[in-house]
């Protein structure tokens, strides 16, 4: 994922704001930023050979950002499912008394009551 889809998506479609200037004025630091641009756009503005720029443009034209994002999400979901399967398997082995996965799930319908102690009902002076 990181060598393929993630790299292409970040470099061609994710804009980055770069810090241009940082100066101290009195006790404050003022920062000035460049416009948001993708690493691909910054590379096209640099002084690399035109042949390389054309190769990058061809790669850019062949990409579909929505498809890249779907592939990234699919791989992340598979990774998460593997993680969940591995960790639930370890917790099942550690359970005692036959308690299954139901004890690991949170009950979202149960209301949580918050009660404060009666120790600070009267205002306290801090002077």
DASUL-V983715 format. One line per field, one symbol per residue. burial: b if it has 9 or more other C-alpha atoms within 8 Angstrom, else e. A space follows every 50 residues. Layout:
# DASUL-V983715
burial=???
This chain:
# DASUL-V983715
burial=eeeebbbbbbbbbbbebebeebeeeeeebebebeeebbbbbbebeeeeee eebeebeeeeeeeeeeebbebbeebeeeeeeeeeeeebeeebeebeeeee eeeeeeeeeeeeeeeeeeeeeeeeeee
